[in-house]
Amino acid sequence: MPPADIDIRRADPTDPTFQPIFMRHLTLMRETSPPESVHALDPADLAAPGVFFYGMRVGGALVGMGAFKAIDATHCEIKSMHVLSEARGQGLARRLLEHLLAEARAAGFRRMSLETGVEPPFAPARLLYERAGFETCGPFEGYWDDPNSVFMTRSL
């Protein structure tokens, strides 16, 4: 069960407060996937128009981040989602994903897709997405048939 004092809100990914979590996220992505299959974005890319970026705090401490990007007027993609390893196991990733889904729905999107890795460290993320109703699909905007990627989608 997630803690009661969770605060998830829009944020600026270039705010220095997010630097440590980005460093950990990008390091994990680069350590677990071949270079050509790392699709993680840096803070400047997540600050671009059409990207909705959120920070997650528990008791005031930053423990996670998530973002989705508009592909078109009805379709968006999760571009980043990370909960610090020491905060995992409390249902925070599920709560963050539910928040992203609700925000995308409120923004008028009707479909959300994502790309994640096939490597063992990504297994918990794939299970989280499956439990949230995501199904495997083919590559979408800008991706190719990459054996190191799993593509998933769901309607909102």
C-alpha positions as CSV (number, residue, x, y, z in Angstrom):
1,M,0.0,0.0,0.0
2,P,1.4,3.4,-1.0
3,P,2.1,6.0,1.7
4,A,-0.6,8.5,2.4
5,D,1.5,11.6,1.9
6,I,2.2,11.3,-1.9
7,D,2.3,14.5,-3.9
8,I,2.5,14.2,-7.7
9,R,2.6,17.4,-9.7
10,R,3.8,19.0,-12.9
11,A,7.4,20.1,-12.7
12,D,10.2,21.5,-14.7
13,P,12.7,18.6,-15.5
14,T,15.5,21.1,-15.8
15,D,15.1,22.2,-12.2
16,P,18.3,21.1,-10.4
17,T,16.3,19.3,-7.8
18,F,15.7,16.5,-10.4
19,Q,19.4,16.1,-11.4
20,P,20.1,13.3,-9.0
21,I,17.1,11.2,-10.1
22,F,17.9,11.8,-13.7
23,M,21.5,10.7,-13.2
24,R,20.3,7.4,-11.6
25,H,17.7,6.9,-14.2
26,L,20.0,7.5,-17.2
27,T,22.8,5.4,-15.6
28,L,20.4,2.5,-15.1
29,M,19.2,2.7,-18.7
30,R,22.7,2.8,-20.1
31,E,23.8,-0.1,-17.9
32,T,20.9,-2.4,-18.9
33,S,20.5,-1.8,-22.6
34,P,22.8,-1.6,-25.6
35,P,23.6,2.0,-26.6
36,E,21.4,1.8,-29.8
37,S,18.4,0.8,-27.7
38,V,18.6,3.4,-24.9
39,H,15.6,5.7,-25.6
40,A,15.7,7.6,-22.3
41,L,15.5,11.4,-22.7
42,D,17.6,14.0,-20.8
43,P,16.0,16.8,-18.9
44,A,16.2,19.3,-21.7
45,D,14.3,16.9,-24.0
46,L,11.6,16.4,-21.4
47,A,11.2,20.2,-21.1
48,A,10.1,20.5,-24.8
49,P,6.7,21.6,-25.8
50,G,4.2,18.7,-25.9
51,V,5.8,16.9,-22.9
52,F,4.0,16.6,-19.6
53,F,6.6,16.1,-16.8
54,Y,5.7,15.2,-13.2
55,G,7.7,14.8,-10.0
56,M,6.6,12.5,-7.2
57,R,7.3,13.3,-3.6
58,V,6.6,11.3,-0.4
59,G,6.8,13.4,2.8
60,G,8.4,16.1,0.7
61,A,11.3,13.9,-0.5
62,L,11.6,13.5,-4.3
63,V,11.2,9.7,-5.0
64,G,10.1,9.5,-8.6
65,M,9.4,11.2,-11.9
66,G,7.3,10.4,-14.9
67,A,6.5,12.1,-18.3
68,F,4.4,11.6,-21.4
69,K,4.7,13.2,-24.8
70,A,2.1,14.0,-27.4
71,I,2.5,11.9,-30.6
72,D,-0.6,13.5,-32.1
73,A,-3.8,15.0,-30.8
74,T,-5.1,11.7,-29.5
75,H,-2.0,9.5,-28.9
76,C,0.7,10.0,-26.3
77,E,3.7,8.1,-25.2
78,I,5.2,7.5,-21.8
79,K,8.7,8.9,-22.2
80,S,10.1,8.5,-18.7
81,M,9.1,6.8,-15.5
82,H,11.4,6.1,-12.6
83,V,11.0,5.5,-8.9
84,L,14.1,5.4,-6.8
85,S,15.2,1.9,-5.9
86,E,15.0,2.6,-2.1
87,A,11.4,3.7,-2.5
88,R,10.2,0.7,-4.5
89,G,7.9,-2.0,-3.2
90,Q,5.3,0.5,-1.8
91,G,3.1,0.8,-4.8
92,L,4.5,4.1,-5.8
93,A,5.2,3.1,-9.5
94,R,1.6,2.0,-9.8
95,R,0.4,5.3,-8.3
96,L,2.6,7.3,-10.6
97,L,1.4,5.4,-13.7
98,E,-2.2,5.9,-12.6
99,H,-1.5,9.6,-12.3
100,L,0.0,9.7,-15.8
101,L,-2.9,7.8,-17.3
102,A,-5.4,10.2,-15.6
103,E,-3.5,13.3,-16.7
104,A,-3.3,12.1,-20.3
105,R,-7.0,11.3,-20.3
106,A,-7.7,14.8,-18.9
107,A,-5.6,16.4,-21.6
108,G,-7.8,14.7,-24.3
109,F,-5.6,11.8,-25.3
110,R,-7.3,8.6,-26.2
111,R,-4.3,6.2,-26.5
112,M,-1.1,5.9,-24.5
113,S,1.9,3.8,-25.7
114,L,5.4,3.1,-24.4
115,E,8.7,1.5,-25.1
116,T,10.6,-0.5,-22.5
117,G,13.4,-2.9,-22.4
118,V,13.5,-6.7,-22.7
119,E,16.3,-7.2,-20.2
120,P,15.6,-8.7,-16.8
121,P,15.8,-5.4,-14.9
122,F,12.8,-4.2,-16.9
123,A,10.6,-7.2,-15.9
124,P,8.9,-5.4,-13.0
125,A,8.0,-2.4,-15.3
126,R,6.6,-4.7,-18.0
127,L,4.5,-6.5,-15.3
128,L,3.3,-3.1,-14.0
129,Y,2.2,-2.0,-17.5
130,E,0.5,-5.3,-18.2
131,R,-1.5,-5.1,-15.0
132,A,-2.5,-1.5,-16.0
133,G,-4.0,-2.8,-19.2
134,F,-1.2,-2.2,-21.6
135,E,-0.8,-4.8,-24.4
136,T,2.2,-5.5,-26.6
137,C,2.1,-3.8,-30.0
138,G,4.5,-3.0,-32.9
139,P,6.8,-0.1,-33.0
140,F,5.2,3.4,-33.3
141,E,6.4,6.9,-34.1
142,G,10.2,7.0,-34.5
143,Y,10.9,3.5,-33.3
144,W,11.9,0.4,-35.3
145,D,11.6,-3.3,-34.8
146,D,14.3,-3.5,-32.1
147,P,14.9,-6.9,-30.4
148,N,15.9,-5.0,-27.2
149,S,12.6,-3.2,-27.0
150,V,9.0,-4.1,-26.0
151,F,6.3,-1.8,-27.3
152,M,3.0,-1.6,-25.5
153,T,-0.2,0.4,-25.8
154,R,-3.7,0.9,-24.3
155,S,-6.7,3.0,-24.8
156,L,-7.6,5.7,-22.3
